[in-house]
Amino acid sequence: MKTFIRKGLLAVNAIKQALERLNASIDTLEFNVDYTMANKPGQQGDMFSSAPAVPASASNQNNVVIAQRLDNAIDAVEKLLKGKGA
């Protein structure tokens, strides 16, 4: 029973650390967006236009990388949860 609780706490701790890193990344992104917008003197950002076009090959490569990273993260969480149930 103690091993089960210890593994559960390790899983919760790992998830908490991942969420903290995600939050820090979001904070950095928000700061960079604010900084970029502040350094456009006399220009107002257009909130309604679409993002600049990205070549299809670059977009597909980004999607593949993101999908692989998400798959790896899901696999890691599933392994943690399976180990927790053992």
Sequence and secondary structure as in RCSB ss.txt:
>XXXX:A:sequence
MKTFIRKGLLAVNAIKQALERLNASIDTLEFNVDYTMANKPGQQGDMFSSAPAVPASASNQNNVVIAQRLDNAID
AVEKLLKGKGA
>XXXX:A:secstr
 HHHHHHHHHHHHHHHHHHHHHHHHHHHHHHHHHHHHHTSTT    SSS      HHHHHHHHHHHHHHHHHHHH
HHHHHHHHHH 
